[in-house]
Amino acid sequence: MPYGVSVSTLPPQYPANLLCNGRAADNYFELDEKLYIFTSEYVDEGGRIEGVDLRPPDISTNRSKYSAPADVLFSGYPRYLGFGVAESLARDIPPTKVDGNGNEYEFVVEHDPTCVHPTLPDNYSHTEIRGYRGLTRQKQWPPKVRREFKQSLAEKFVVVRRRVQSSK
């Protein structure tokens, strides 16, 4: 359990498979492994999410090897419980994009369990889509790369669970 979050403070419905229990990161991904994100339901008529729900760099996802689709809603518990869920495949991550100066950015999926976060509960399935230029991880992407990456990725994610409508 991470610092500041104990098992006793987790709700009974918290998925046990998200607990780290001393497991190390697993960076082996099958090409057909699904990645899940929560979405605030910006969808087009075809059920695809719009890029507004993708926030590069370091796009947080859950991976299907260790998570059910709805488990992604427990990240940042309880903030996202009513959100929708969208999924894509690991192989759908655009491998590269080039900025206006000809610099190539490579995109990878990296398993990054949140097991020692000070305010969040464990999420062993937490995975990030990250951008690199050469061997250096990029925390800021040029606008052209960011825009094209978001658009390419948004075309691959499909909503599999609609956002819960609040009753007012």
TIVO-2410 file (N, C-alpha, C; in nm, 3 decimals):
# residues 168
REC num residu      c1      c2      c3 atome chaine
REC   1      M   0.084  -0.120   0.000     N      A
REC   1      M   0.000   0.000   0.000    CA      A
REC   1      M   0.087   0.124   0.000     C      A
REC   2      P   0.045   0.226  -0.070     N      A
REC   2      P   0.124   0.348  -0.073    CA      A
REC   2      P   0.116   0.426   0.057     C      A
REC   3      Y   0.208   0.520   0.071     N      A
REC   3      Y   0.208   0.606   0.189    CA      A
REC   3      Y   0.079   0.686   0.191     C      A
REC   4      G   0.015   0.697   0.306     N      A
REC   4      G  -0.103   0.780   0.321    CA      A
REC   4      G  -0.233   0.714   0.281     C      A
REC   5      V  -0.231   0.600   0.215     N      A
REC   5      V  -0.352   0.530   0.176    CA      A
REC   5      V  -0.343   0.389   0.231     C      A
REC   6      S  -0.436   0.352   0.315     N      A
REC   6      S  -0.431   0.219   0.374    CA      A
REC   6      S  -0.547   0.135   0.324     C      A
REC   7      V  -0.534   0.005   0.341     N      A
REC   7      V  -0.640  -0.086   0.297    CA      A
REC   7      V  -0.772  -0.050   0.365     C      A
REC   8      S  -0.766  -0.004   0.488     N      A
REC   8      S  -0.889   0.028   0.561    CA      A
REC   8      S  -0.963   0.148   0.502     C      A
REC   9      T  -0.894   0.234   0.425     N      A
REC   9      T  -0.961   0.350   0.368    CA      A
REC   9      T  -1.015   0.323   0.228     C      A
REC  10      L  -0.983   0.208   0.170     N      A
REC  10      L  -1.034   0.174   0.038    CA      A
REC  10      L  -1.177   0.124   0.049     C      A
REC  11      P  -1.261   0.154  -0.048     N      A
REC  11      P  -1.399   0.105  -0.044    CA      A
REC  11      P  -1.402  -0.046  -0.067     C      A
REC  12      P  -1.505  -0.113  -0.020     N      A
REC  12      P  -1.514  -0.258  -0.037    CA      A
REC  12      P  -1.511  -0.302  -0.183     C      A
REC  13      Q  -1.560  -0.216  -0.273     N      A
REC  13      Q  -1.564  -0.253  -0.415    CA      A
REC  13      Q  -1.431  -0.227  -0.487     C      A
REC  14      Y  -1.327  -0.179  -0.416     N      A
REC  14      Y  -1.198  -0.153  -0.481    CA      A
REC  14      Y  -1.142  -0.284  -0.535     C      A
REC  15      P  -1.109  -0.288  -0.664     N      A
REC  15      P  -1.064  -0.413  -0.726    CA      A
REC  15      P  -0.932  -0.466  -0.666     C      A
REC  16      A  -0.936  -0.586  -0.612     N      A
REC  16      A  -0.817  -0.646  -0.550    CA      A
REC  16      A  -0.704  -0.664  -0.649     C      A
REC  17      N  -0.735  -0.683  -0.777     N      A
REC  17      N  -0.631  -0.702  -0.877    CA      A
REC  17      N  -0.546  -0.577  -0.899     C      A
REC  18      L  -0.594  -0.461  -0.852     N      A
REC  18      L  -0.517  -0.338  -0.867    CA      A
REC  18      L  -0.412  -0.320  -0.757     C      A
REC  19      L  -0.423  -0.399  -0.650     N      A
REC  19      L  -0.325  -0.388  -0.542    CA      A
REC  19      L  -0.191  -0.442  -0.589     C      A
REC  20      C  -0.084  -0.374  -0.554     N      A
REC  20      C   0.049  -0.411  -0.603    CA      A
REC  20      C   0.103  -0.539  -0.539     C      A
REC  21      N   0.083  -0.554  -0.410     N      A
REC  21      N   0.127  -0.675  -0.340    CA      A
REC  21      N   0.271  -0.714  -0.373     C      A
REC  22      G   0.359  -0.616  -0.385     N      A
REC  22      G   0.501  -0.643  -0.407    CA      A
REC  22      G   0.540  -0.681  -0.549     C      A
REC  23      R   0.446  -0.677  -0.643     N      A
REC  23      R   0.477  -0.715  -0.782    CA      A
REC  23      R   0.560  -0.607  -0.850     C      A
REC  24      A   0.656  -0.652  -0.930     N      A
REC  24      A   0.740  -0.560  -1.008    CA      A
REC  24      A   0.668  -0.522  -1.138     C      A
REC  25      A   0.715  -0.417  -1.203     N      A
REC  25      A   0.659  -0.375  -1.332    CA      A
REC  25      A   0.683  -0.485  -1.437     C      A
REC  26      D   0.591  -0.493  -1.531     N      A
REC  26      D   0.595  -0.593  -1.639    CA      A
REC  26      D   0.585  -0.517  -1.771     C      A
REC  27      N   0.696  -0.494  -1.838     N      A
REC  27      N   0.694  -0.414  -1.960    CA      A
REC  27      N   0.681  -0.497  -2.087     C      A
REC  28      Y   0.635  -0.620  -2.075     N      A
REC  28      Y   0.607  -0.700  -2.194    CA      A
REC  28      Y   0.460  -0.681  -2.230     C      A
REC  29      F   0.434  -0.632  -2.350     N      A
REC  29      F   0.298  -0.609  -2.397    CA      A
REC  29      F   0.273  -0.691  -2.522     C      A
REC  30      E   0.164  -0.767  -2.524     N      A
REC  30      E   0.118  -0.830  -2.647    CA      A
REC  30      E   0.062  -0.719  -2.735     C      A
REC  31      L   0.073  -0.733  -2.866     N      A
REC  31      L   0.022  -0.630  -2.956    CA      A
REC  31      L  -0.130  -0.612  -2.944     C      A
REC  32      D  -0.201  -0.720  -2.908     N      A
REC  32      D  -0.346  -0.709  -2.896    CA      A
REC  32      D  -0.392  -0.682  -2.753     C      A
REC  33      E  -0.299  -0.648  -2.664     N      A
REC  33      E  -0.339  -0.612  -2.528    CA      A
REC  33      E  -0.412  -0.479  -2.533     C      A
REC  34      K  -0.522  -0.471  -2.459     N      A
REC  34      K  -0.603  -0.350  -2.456    CA      A
REC  34      K  -0.551  -0.251  -2.352     C      A
REC  35      L  -0.567  -0.124  -2.386     N      A
REC  35      L  -0.537  -0.015  -2.295    CA      A
REC  35      L  -0.667   0.059  -2.270     C      A
REC  36      Y  -0.693   0.093  -2.144     N      A
REC  36      Y  -0.817   0.160  -2.106    CA      A
REC  36      Y  -0.787   0.299  -2.053     C      A
REC  37      I  -0.871   0.396  -2.091     N      A
REC  37      I  -0.865   0.529  -2.033    CA      A
REC  37      I  -1.005   0.566  -1.985     C      A
REC  38      F  -1.012   0.656  -1.886     N      A
REC  38      F  -1.143   0.710  -1.851    CA      A
REC  38      F  -1.168   0.826  -1.946     C      A
REC  39      T  -1.294   0.849  -1.976     N      A
REC  39      T  -1.329   0.955  -2.069    CA      A
REC  39      T  -1.449   1.032  -2.017     C      A
REC  40      S  -1.444   1.162  -2.038     N      A
REC  40      S  -1.556   1.246  -1.995    CA      A
REC  40      S  -1.665   1.251  -2.101     C      A
REC  41      E  -1.653   1.160  -2.199     N      A
REC  41      E  -1.761   1.137  -2.295    CA      A
REC  41      E  -1.765   1.236  -2.410     C      A
REC  42      Y  -1.651   1.286  -2.451     N      A
REC  42      Y  -1.647   1.362  -2.574    CA      A
REC  42      Y  -1.635   1.261  -2.687     C      A
REC  43      V  -1.745   1.225  -2.748     N      A
REC  43      V  -1.743   1.121  -2.851    CA      A
REC  43      V  -1.805   1.174  -2.979     C      A
REC  44      D  -1.758   1.120  -3.091     N      A
REC  44      D  -1.819   1.156  -3.218    CA      A
REC  44      D  -1.931   1.058  -3.248     C      A
REC  45      E  -1.995   1.072  -3.360     N      A
REC  45      E  -2.109   0.987  -3.393    CA      A
REC  45      E  -2.071   0.841  -3.411     C      A
REC  46      G  -1.945   0.813  -3.439     N      A
REC  46      G  -1.899   0.675  -3.456    CA      A
REC  46      G  -1.856   0.609  -3.326     C      A
REC  47      G  -1.873   0.679  -3.212     N      A
REC  47      G  -1.835   0.622  -3.083    CA      A
REC  47      G  -1.688   0.640  -3.050     C      A
REC  48      R  -1.616   0.714  -3.129     N      A
REC  48      R  -1.473   0.739  -3.104    CA      A
REC  48      R  -1.460   0.864  -3.017     C      A
REC  49      I  -1.359   0.862  -2.929     N      A
REC  49      I  -1.339   0.980  -2.844    CA      A
REC  49      I  -1.266   1.086  -2.923     C      A
REC  50      E  -1.286   1.210  -2.884     N      A
REC  50      E  -1.213   1.320  -2.944    CA      A
REC  50      E  -1.086   1.342  -2.864     C      A
REC  51      G  -0.987   1.403  -2.925     N      A
REC  51      G  -0.857   1.420  -2.863    CA      A
REC  51      G  -0.857   1.497  -2.733     C      A
REC  52      V  -0.963   1.567  -2.704     N      A
REC  52      V  -0.968   1.648  -2.582    CA      A
REC  52      V  -0.950   1.563  -2.456     C      A
REC  53      D  -0.984   1.436  -2.461     N      A
REC  53      D  -0.968   1.349  -2.344    CA      A
REC  53      D  -0.829   1.289  -2.332     C      A
REC  54      L  -0.743   1.312  -2.429     N      A
REC  54      L  -0.607   1.261  -2.426    CA      A
REC  54      L  -0.515   1.376  -2.390     C      A
REC  55      R  -0.439   1.357  -2.284     N      A
REC  55      R  -0.357   1.467  -2.232    CA      A
REC  55      R  -0.209   1.430  -2.233     C      A
REC  56      P  -0.145   1.439  -2.352     N      A
REC  56      P  -0.002   1.410  -2.353    CA      A
REC  56      P   0.076   1.522  -2.286     C      A
REC  57      P   0.198   1.500  -2.244     N      A
REC  57      P   0.268   1.372  -2.251    CA      A
REC  57      P   0.227   1.280  -2.136     C      A
REC  58      D   0.274   1.159  -2.139     N      A
REC  58      D   0.249   1.061  -2.033    CA      A
REC  58      D   0.100   1.038  -2.012     C      A
REC  59      I   0.037   0.980  -2.111     N      A
REC  59      I  -0.106   0.951  -2.105    CA      A
REC  59      I  -0.129   0.828  -2.018     C      A
REC  60      S  -0.204   0.846  -1.910     N      A
REC  60      S  -0.231   0.736  -1.817    CA      A
REC  60      S  -0.338   0.642  -1.871     C      A
REC  61      T  -0.311   0.513  -1.859     N      A
REC  61      T  -0.404   0.409  -1.898    CA      A
REC  61      T  -0.397   0.297  -1.797     C      A
REC  62      N  -0.488   0.203  -1.808     N      A
REC  62      N  -0.476   0.074  -1.740    CA      A
REC  62      N  -0.460  -0.030  -1.850     C      A
REC  63      R  -0.390  -0.137  -1.821     N      A
REC  63      R  -0.370  -0.242  -1.920    CA      A
REC  63      R  -0.457  -0.362  -1.888     C      A
REC  64      S  -0.508  -0.426  -1.994     N      A
REC  64      S  -0.604  -0.536  -1.977    CA      A
REC  64      S  -0.543  -0.659  -1.914     C      A
REC  65      K  -0.413  -0.676  -1.921     N      A
REC  65      K  -0.350  -0.793  -1.860    CA      A
REC  65      K  -0.374  -0.797  -1.709     C      A
REC  66      Y  -0.390  -0.681  -1.647     N      A
REC  66      Y  -0.406  -0.672  -1.502    CA      A
REC  66      Y  -0.530  -0.594  -1.460     C      A
REC  67      S  -0.622  -0.566  -1.553     N      A
REC  67      S  -0.733  -0.477  -1.521    CA      A
REC  67      S  -0.854  -0.507  -1.607     C      A
REC  68      A  -0.970  -0.491  -1.549     N      A
REC  68      A  -1.095  -0.490  -1.626    CA      A
REC  68      A  -1.116  -0.346  -1.674     C      A
REC  69      P  -1.195  -0.325  -1.779     N      A
REC  69      P  -1.213  -0.188  -1.830    CA      A
REC  69      P  -1.253  -0.087  -1.723     C      A
REC  70      A  -1.352  -0.118  -1.642     N      A
REC  70      A  -1.401  -0.022  -1.544    CA      A
REC  70      A  -1.303   0.006  -1.430     C      A
REC  71      D  -1.200  -0.079  -1.414     N      A
REC  71      D  -1.102  -0.056  -1.308    CA      A
REC  71      D  -1.028   0.077  -1.325     C      A
REC  72      V  -1.017   0.126  -1.448     N      A
REC  72      V  -0.948   0.253  -1.472    CA      A
REC  72      V  -1.018   0.368  -1.399     C      A
REC  73      L  -1.144   0.351  -1.369     N      A
REC  73      L  -1.220   0.456  -1.300    CA      A
REC  73      L  -1.179   0.471  -1.154     C      A
REC  74      F  -1.103   0.375  -1.101     N      A
REC  74      F  -1.058   0.384  -0.962    CA      A
REC  74      F  -0.929   0.465  -0.949     C      A
REC  75      S  -0.868   0.504  -1.060     N      A
REC  75      S  -0.750   0.591  -1.049    CA      A
REC  75      S  -0.800   0.727  -1.003     C      A
REC  76      G  -0.737   0.781  -0.902     N      A
REC  76      G  -0.784   0.907  -0.847    CA      A
REC  76      G  -0.914   0.892  -0.770     C      A
REC  77      Y  -0.937   0.774  -0.714     N      A
REC  77      Y  -1.061   0.743  -0.644    CA      A
REC  77      Y  -1.098   0.855  -0.548     C      A
REC  78      P  -1.224   0.896  -0.542     N      A
REC  78      P  -1.343   0.853  -0.617    CA      A
REC  78      P  -1.377   0.943  -0.736     C      A
REC  79      R  -1.287   1.030  -0.774     N      A
REC  79      R  -1.313   1.135  -0.872    CA      A
REC  79      R  -1.373   1.087  -1.004     C      A
REC  80      Y  -1.327   0.973  -1.058     N      A
REC  80      Y  -1.365   0.932  -1.193    CA      A
REC  80      Y  -1.470   0.821  -1.200     C      A
REC  81      L  -1.528   0.783  -1.087     N      A
REC  81      L  -1.619   0.668  -1.086    CA      A
REC  81      L  -1.737   0.680  -1.182     C      A
REC  82      G  -1.784   0.799  -1.210     N      A
REC  82      G  -1.898   0.815  -1.301    CA      A
REC  82      G  -1.859   0.836  -1.447     C      A
REC  83      F  -1.731   0.836  -1.476     N      A
REC  83      F  -1.685   0.864  -1.612    CA      A
REC  83      F  -1.708   0.743  -1.703     C      A
REC  84      G  -1.689   0.766  -1.832     N      A
REC  84      G  -1.694   0.658  -1.929    CA      A
REC  84      G  -1.558   0.591  -1.942     C      A
REC  85      V  -1.553   0.482  -2.018     N      A
REC  85      V  -1.427   0.410  -2.042    CA      A
REC  85      V  -1.412   0.389  -2.192     C      A
REC  86      A  -1.291   0.413  -2.242     N      A
REC  86      A  -1.259   0.386  -2.382    CA      A
REC  86      A  -1.140   0.291  -2.386     C      A
REC  87      E  -1.132   0.214  -2.495     N      A
REC  87      E  -1.022   0.119  -2.507    CA      A
REC  87      E  -0.960   0.126  -2.646     C      A
REC  88      S  -0.834   0.086  -2.650     N      A
REC  88      S  -0.760   0.072  -2.775    CA      A
REC  88      S  -0.661  -0.042  -2.755     C      A
REC  89      L  -0.591  -0.078  -2.858     N      A
REC  89      L  -0.491  -0.184  -2.850    CA      A
REC  89      L  -0.351  -0.124  -2.841     C      A
REC  90      A  -0.261  -0.196  -2.775     N      A
REC  90      A  -0.122  -0.149  -2.764    CA      A
REC  90      A  -0.063  -0.124  -2.903     C      A
REC  91      R  -0.098  -0.208  -2.999     N      A
REC  91      R  -0.041  -0.192  -3.134    CA      A
REC  91      R  -0.092  -0.066  -3.205     C      A
REC  92      D  -0.197  -0.003  -3.154     N      A
REC  92      D  -0.253   0.117  -3.217    CA      A
REC  92      D  -0.183   0.246  -3.177     C      A
REC  93      I  -0.088   0.238  -3.085     N      A
REC  93      I  -0.014   0.358  -3.045    CA      A
REC  93      I   0.073   0.400  -3.163     C      A
REC  94      P   0.059   0.523  -3.210     N      A
REC  94      P   0.144   0.566  -3.322    CA      A
REC  94      P   0.291   0.553  -3.284     C      A
REC  95      P   0.372   0.484  -3.365     N      A
REC  95      P   0.512   0.461  -3.326    CA      A
REC  95      P   0.598   0.587  -3.327     C      A
REC  96      T   0.574   0.677  -3.422     N      A
REC  96      T   0.655   0.798  -3.430    CA      A
REC  96      T   0.574   0.914  -3.487     C      A
REC  97      K   0.621   1.033  -3.460     N      A
REC  97      K   0.573   1.158  -3.521    CA      A
REC  97      K   0.695   1.247  -3.537     C      A
REC  98      V   0.691   1.335  -3.638     N      A
REC  98      V   0.803   1.424  -3.667    CA      A
REC  98      V   0.758   1.568  -3.648     C      A
REC  99      D   0.842   1.647  -3.577     N      A
REC  99      D   0.806   1.787  -3.556    CA      A
REC  99      D   0.843   1.871  -3.679     C      A
REC 100      G   0.815   1.999  -3.675     N      A
REC 100      G   0.839   2.089  -3.788    CA      A
REC 100      G   0.986   2.105  -3.824     C      A
REC 101      N   1.077   2.063  -3.736     N      A
REC 101      N   1.221   2.072  -3.762    CA      A
REC 101      N   1.280   1.939  -3.807     C      A
REC 102      G   1.196   1.839  -3.827     N      A
REC 102      G   1.245   1.708  -3.870    CA      A
REC 102      G   1.290   1.617  -3.758     C      A
REC 103      N   1.268   1.656  -3.632     N      A
REC 103      N   1.303   1.571  -3.518    CA      A
REC 103      N   1.198   1.464  -3.499     C      A
REC 104      E   1.243   1.340  -3.484     N      A
REC 104      E   1.150   1.228  -3.468    CA      A
REC 104      E   1.124   1.200  -3.320     C      A
REC 105      Y   0.997   1.181  -3.288     N      A
REC 105      Y   0.955   1.145  -3.153    CA      A
REC 105      Y   0.899   1.003  -3.159     C      A
REC 106      E   0.947   0.919  -3.069     N      A
REC 106      E   0.903   0.779  -3.064    CA      A
REC 106      E   0.808   0.763  -2.945     C      A
REC 107      F   0.703   0.684  -2.963     N      A
REC 107      F   0.604   0.665  -2.857    CA      A
REC 107      F   0.602   0.519  -2.814     C      A
REC 108      V   0.602   0.499  -2.684     N      A
REC 108      V   0.605   0.365  -2.628    CA      A
REC 108      V   0.503   0.352  -2.516     C      A
REC 109      V   0.464   0.229  -2.491     N      A
REC 109      V   0.375   0.196  -2.380    CA      A
REC 109      V   0.463   0.140  -2.270     C      A
REC 110      E   0.455   0.198  -2.150     N      A
REC 110      E   0.538   0.153  -2.038    CA      A
REC 110      E   0.451   0.126  -1.916     C      A
REC 111      H   0.467   0.006  -1.860     N      A
REC 111      H   0.397  -0.031  -1.737    CA      A
REC 111      H   0.458   0.050  -1.623     C      A
REC 112      D   0.376   0.125  -1.552     N      A
REC 112      D   0.422   0.214  -1.446    CA      A
REC 112      D   0.326   0.206  -1.327     C      A
REC 113      P   0.330   0.093  -1.254     N      A
REC 113      P   0.236   0.077  -1.142    CA      A
REC 113      P   0.249   0.189  -1.040     C      A
REC 114      T   0.135   0.237  -0.991     N      A
REC 114      T   0.137   0.337  -0.884    CA      A
REC 114      T   0.125   0.261  -0.752     C      A
REC 115      C   0.241   0.226  -0.698     N      A
REC 115      C   0.244   0.145  -0.576    CA      A
REC 115      C   0.296   0.222  -0.456     C      A
REC 116      V   0.356   0.335  -0.477     N      A
REC 116      V   0.410   0.413  -0.365    CA      A
REC 116      V   0.370   0.560  -0.377     C      A
REC 117      H   0.252   0.585  -0.430     N      A
REC 117      H   0.205   0.722  -0.445    CA      A
REC 117      H   0.153   0.772  -0.311     C      A
REC 118      P   0.184   0.896  -0.274     N      A
REC 118      P   0.145   0.945  -0.141    CA      A
REC 118      P  -0.005   0.964  -0.120     C      A
REC 119      T  -0.083   0.986  -0.227     N      A
REC 119      T  -0.225   1.014  -0.206    CA      A
REC 119      T  -0.318   0.922  -0.284     C      A
REC 120      L  -0.266   0.840  -0.373     N      A
REC 120      L  -0.351   0.752  -0.453    CA      A
REC 120      L  -0.339   0.608  -0.406     C      A
REC 121      P  -0.448   0.533  -0.418     N      A
REC 121      P  -0.439   0.390  -0.384    CA      A
REC 121      P  -0.358   0.318  -0.492     C      A
REC 122      D  -0.314   0.198  -0.460     N      A
REC 122      D  -0.241   0.117  -0.556    CA      A
REC 122      D  -0.318   0.103  -0.686     C      A
REC 123      N  -0.243   0.101  -0.796     N      A
REC 123      N  -0.300   0.066  -0.926    CA      A
REC 123      N  -0.189  -0.006  -1.002     C      A
REC 124      Y  -0.182  -0.138  -0.980     N      A
REC 124      Y  -0.077  -0.216  -1.043    CA      A
REC 124      Y  -0.086  -0.211  -1.194     C      A
REC 125      S  -0.204  -0.198  -1.251     N      A
REC 125      S  -0.218  -0.200  -1.397    CA      A
REC 125      S  -0.187  -0.066  -1.463     C      A
REC 126      H  -0.158   0.039  -1.384     N      A
REC 126      H  -0.131   0.171  -1.440    CA      A
REC 126      H  -0.017   0.163  -1.541     C      A
REC 127      T  -0.042   0.219  -1.658     N      A
REC 127      T   0.051   0.217  -1.770    CA      A
REC 127      T   0.047   0.354  -1.835     C      A
REC 128      E   0.160   0.399  -1.886     N      A
REC 128      E   0.163   0.529  -1.952    CA      A
REC 128      E   0.211   0.516  -2.096     C      A
REC 129      I   0.154   0.599  -2.182     N      A
REC 129      I   0.202   0.615  -2.318    CA      A
REC 129      I   0.296   0.735  -2.312     C      A
REC 130      R   0.423   0.712  -2.344     N      A
REC 130      R   0.525   0.815  -2.328    CA      A
REC 130      R   0.595   0.844  -2.460     C      A
REC 131      G   0.646   0.967  -2.471     N      A
REC 131      G   0.718   1.009  -2.589    CA      A
REC 131      G   0.866   1.028  -2.561     C      A
REC 132      Y   0.949   0.983  -2.654     N      A
REC 132      Y   1.095   0.995  -2.643    CA      A
REC 132      Y   1.150   1.061  -2.769     C      A
REC 133      R   1.254   1.135  -2.749     N      A
REC 133      R   1.334   1.185  -2.860    CA      A
REC 133      R   1.473   1.129  -2.836     C      A
REC 134      G   1.510   1.034  -2.921     N      A
REC 134      G   1.632   0.958  -2.893    CA      A
REC 134      G   1.606   0.875  -2.769     C      A
REC 135      L   1.697   0.881  -2.672     N      A
REC 135      L   1.680   0.805  -2.548    CA      A
REC 135      L   1.621   0.889  -2.436     C      A
REC 136      T   1.587   1.015  -2.466     N      A
REC 136      T   1.540   1.106  -2.362    CA      A
REC 136      T   1.389   1.118  -2.363     C      A
REC 137      R   1.329   1.087  -2.249     N      A
REC 137      R   1.184   1.102  -2.234    CA      A
REC 137      R   1.149   1.250  -2.238     C      A
REC 138      Q   1.048   1.282  -2.316     N      A
REC 138      Q   1.009   1.421  -2.336    CA      A
REC 138      Q   0.887   1.454  -2.249     C      A
REC 139      K   0.902   1.552  -2.163     N      A
REC 139      K   0.792   1.596  -2.078    CA      A
REC 139      K   0.707   1.702  -2.146     C      A
REC 140      Q   0.758   1.761  -2.253     N      A
REC 140      Q   0.682   1.856  -2.335    CA      A
REC 140      Q   0.704   1.819  -2.481     C      A
REC 141      W   0.597   1.819  -2.557     N      A
REC 141      W   0.605   1.786  -2.699    CA      A
REC 141      W   0.575   1.910  -2.780     C      A
REC 142      P   0.640   1.925  -2.895     N      A
REC 142      P   0.608   2.038  -2.982    CA      A
REC 142      P   0.460   2.033  -3.022     C      A
REC 143      P   0.398   2.149  -3.044     N      A
REC 143      P   0.255   2.152  -3.076    CA      A
REC 143      P   0.214   2.062  -3.193     C      A
REC 144      K   0.294   2.057  -3.299     N      A
REC 144      K   0.263   1.974  -3.415    CA      A
REC 144      K   0.260   1.825  -3.376     C      A
REC 145      V   0.359   1.782  -3.300     N      A
REC 145      V   0.367   1.642  -3.256    CA      A
REC 145      V   0.249   1.610  -3.165     C      A
REC 146      R   0.224   1.699  -3.070     N      A
REC 146      R   0.113   1.680  -2.975    CA      A
REC 146      R  -0.020   1.668  -3.048     C      A
REC 147      R  -0.046   1.760  -3.140     N      A
REC 147      R  -0.173   1.762  -3.213    CA      A
REC 147      R  -0.190   1.635  -3.298     C      A
REC 148      E  -0.088   1.600  -3.375     N      A
REC 148      E  -0.097   1.483  -3.462    CA      A
REC 148      E  -0.106   1.353  -3.382     C      A
REC 149      F  -0.032   1.345  -3.272     N      A
REC 149      F  -0.038   1.226  -3.188    CA      A
REC 149      F  -0.177   1.209  -3.129     C      A
REC 150      K  -0.231   1.316  -3.071     N      A
REC 150      K  -0.365   1.310  -3.012    CA      A
REC 150      K  -0.469   1.268  -3.115     C      A
REC 151      Q  -0.461   1.323  -3.235     N      A
REC 151      Q  -0.558   1.290  -3.339    CA      A
REC 151      Q  -0.545   1.143  -3.380     C      A
REC 152      S  -0.422   1.097  -3.402     N      A
REC 152      S  -0.400   0.956  -3.440    CA      A
REC 152      S  -0.453   0.861  -3.333     C      A
REC 153      L  -0.424   0.893  -3.208     N      A
REC 153      L  -0.465   0.806  -3.099    CA      A
REC 153      L  -0.616   0.811  -3.078     C      A
REC 154      A  -0.674   0.929  -3.086     N      A
REC 154      A  -0.819   0.942  -3.067    CA      A
REC 154      A  -0.896   0.859  -3.168     C      A
REC 155      E  -0.842   0.843  -3.287     N      A
REC 155      E  -0.909   0.763  -3.390    CA      A
REC 155      E  -0.910   0.614  -3.356     C      A
REC 156      K  -0.826   0.572  -3.262     N      A
REC 156      K  -0.815   0.430  -3.227    CA      A
REC 156      K  -0.894   0.392  -3.101     C      A
REC 157      F  -0.919   0.488  -3.012     N      A
REC 157      F  -0.993   0.457  -2.889    CA      A
REC 157      F  -1.143   0.455  -2.916     C      A
REC 158      V  -1.209   0.355  -2.862     N      A
REC 158      V  -1.354   0.338  -2.877    CA      A
REC 158      V  -1.417   0.333  -2.738     C      A
REC 159      V  -1.526   0.405  -2.720     N      A
REC 159      V  -1.597   0.405  -2.592    CA      A
REC 159      V  -1.663   0.270  -2.570     C      A
REC 160      V  -1.634   0.209  -2.454     N      A
REC 160      V  -1.695   0.079  -2.420    CA      A
REC 160      V  -1.787   0.090  -2.299     C      A
REC 161      R  -1.787   0.205  -2.234     N      A
REC 161      R  -1.877   0.231  -2.121    CA      A
REC 161      R  -1.908   0.379  -2.123     C      A
REC 162      R  -2.036   0.412  -2.130     N      A
REC 162      R  -2.080   0.552  -2.132    CA      A
REC 162      R  -2.069   0.614  -1.993     C      A
REC 163      R  -2.049   0.743  -1.991     N      A
REC 163      R  -2.046   0.817  -1.866    CA      A
REC 163      R  -2.182   0.808  -1.799     C      A
REC 164      V  -2.183   0.797  -1.667     N      A
REC 164      V  -2.306   0.794  -1.590    CA      A
REC 164      V  -2.363   0.933  -1.586     C      A
REC 165      Q  -2.489   0.947  -1.626     N      A
REC 165      Q  -2.555   1.077  -1.624    CA      A
REC 165      Q  -2.595   1.110  -1.481     C      A
REC 166      S  -2.558   1.230  -1.436     N      A
REC 166      S  -2.597   1.270  -1.301    CA      A
REC 166      S  -2.739   1.318  -1.303     C      A
REC 167      S  -2.811   1.285  -1.198     N      A
REC 167      S  -2.952   1.329  -1.189    CA      A
REC 167      S  -2.955   1.459  -1.108     C      A
REC 168      K  -3.012   1.562  -1.169     N      A
REC 168      K  -3.019   1.693  -1.101    CA      A
REC 168      K  -3.161   1.733  -1.080     C      A
***
